[in-house]
Amino acid sequence: MSLNDFSFELITQDDNARLGKITTPKGTIDTPAFMPVGTQGTVKGIFTDDIKQTNTQIILGNTYHLLLRPGVEILNNFDGLHKFMNWDKPILTDSGGYQVMSLSKFNKIDLKIGAIFKSHLDGKKIILSPEKSIQVQKSINSDIIMVLDECPKLTSDKKILSKAIEVSTHWAKRSKIEFGNNKKKALFGIAQGGLYKDLRIESIEKLKEINFDGYAMGGLAVGEQQVDMFNILKETTNYLPKDKPRYLMGVGTPSDILGAVKEGIDMFDCVMPTRSGRTGLAFTWEGKLNLKNSKYAKDKTPLDNECDIRHLNKYSKSYLNHLIKSNEMMASMLISLHNIYFYQQFMSEIRKNVKNGTFLSFYKKYINLFN
């Protein structure tokens, strides 16, 4: 193995919670890791250099949206998304599979062809096959590429979930062929199966036969109760290979992350830090703070005394409350940046506690703080 090849090292465990390190040619990723979402090639409202200052080691890009805008031709002209958005660290891209579910009124599924979309921008027909998804992700120059999958909406119908496994497994095989043999990048499989243990295990075993560089749990965080998500992870995560990264897609709140780390998950992504920032909601070690609330109108304290990125520790809650009420865009920018900073501090503390064998105490202290 070359020093520049993709690799994963499991360093230690505290019960099921894992401490690890992913190595890529673009840099290392300490796990458990949180990936801010840069759907359109930007983490909304935050300068790229500021994202780096939060100790973010990897971001997520969206294959479907980047295919529509700016498109493959422009991405190829820049040798991918890194140069285009001035980001020199690793990038993971989803496959577009989530949009098969979230934009379902615009698409249909064909096992042999792929996902057939109407663009939400102009209604243009788009065929996103497993091969096309991999090709687009290569144009983005992703360091971690996801297979195209079918992610069904929340359902208890086993026939629907079994069909999604059939489609996803077929597409996973085709994605692996299209990906080829590239040791500098990684290809992750995505397990489906809803909240059924037997279906999850079936999906995982089929993916293990194909052999991927990492494995994701898809089809969760789609509306189920948090306790149900934790339970299915508890029952099935250990069926995933121990020596490969484990990724829970689209999750979530700090409590979601804590509960999933407890069951052995290594990687997370979610729009929540920035989406919440745009609505005046801040995540702090005190819990969630709704800065729209009038009780902060005269509060002179900052959100975090230690954060000097963009001098965040010099802005009072009173000032942020004023910006929100004045509908100033600076409010969204400052709170979103704070939230990304907090999430990365939170992940750092998780890693520290796993390393020290004190994760369970940390878990008990914070698991209910953000619900």
Secondary structure, 3 states (H helix, E strand, C coil): CCCCCCEEEEEEEECCEEEEEEEECCEEEEECEEEEEECCCCCCCCCHHHHHHCCCCCEEEEHHHHHHCCCHHHHHHCCCHHHHHCCCCCEEEECCHHHHHHCHHHEEEECCCEEEEECCCCCCEEEECHHHHHHHHHHHCCCEEECCCCCCCCCCCHHHHHHHHHHHHHHHHHHHHHHCCCCCCEEEEEECCCCCHHHHHHHHHHHHHHCCCEEEECCCCCCCCHHHHHHHHHHHHHHCCCCCCEEECCCCCHHHHHHHHHCCCCEEEECHHHHHHCCCEEEECCEEEECCCHHHCCCCCECCCCCCHHHHHHCEHHHHHHHHHCCCHHHHHHHHHHHHHHHHHHHHHHHHHHHHCCHHHHHHHHCCCCC
